[in-house]
């Protein structure tokens, strides 16, 4: 008996880093996500295969039930070690999938290239949680860590405003359907950014006036969500970028890579990698291509609406 589970990818538009400390974050689920396909197996083991968007296998291995059920401190951050940790935490929340089974053949299929940073881990964690009927936010906290906004995107088919209140996730469906989405593009920076290392840098750099910074972030997030025109949206996005540049003591992506771009550029998620959002009156594809950036995706092709 084959079972298939699916989760959406994600892009974080406002509130990066600050979302960890209770700020409001505006996030968009993507049209591309990940499937998890479960079939019965044997030998008290899981034969696991993970396919990238182009159909190539990017990971395959055999995981023993005995390794999943015992507490392990992985000495490395290999894919197998990380996957075993996630499944061990899932086992603690619902041991039946190991105790009452002979084995599994499990396949994952990404709808986006793995290195794009659209949520390879979050879509996997949410799919495992759906399969085992456990709480995905708890599984994330116990295994990978992070704010959980990506889990909220995995579960929702519309824009969301996400916030941690006393550490608990709150998700509001947001209305965001302005008539200027034709002027928004997502550009891949050709480099994967580690959320863990970026978060560590943020924690070192965040200033003492965090409550004021969060309040300012929340106002800007409302301005972004409620912008009726392209100029007002671009102004709010630029304000956010400057605020985060000051907190992180890092140049904005526009200053460092695209100083001559005619428009606004916003880092999404971890600064310095993955995707940026470009706001431009004209199609900026030729500009980014000339700079060596070949993946430019219009808003309506990327975002689930």
Buried (B, 14 or more C-beta within 10 A) or exposed (E): EEEEBBBBBBBBBBBBBBBBBBBBBBBBBBBBBBBBBBBEBEEBBBBBBBBBBEEEEBBEBEBBBEBBBEEEEEEEEEBBBBBBBBBBBBBBBBEEBBEEBEBBBBBBBBBBBBBBBBBBBBBBBBBBBBBBEBEBBBBBBBBBEBBBBBBBBBBBEBBBBBBBEEEEBEBEEBEBEBEBBEBBBBBBBEEBBEBEEBBEBBEEEBEEEBEEBBEBBBEBBBBBBEBEEBEBBBBBBBBBBEBBBEBBEBEBBBEEBBEEBEBBBBBBBBBBBBBBBBBBEEEBBEBBEEEEBEBBBBBEEBBBE
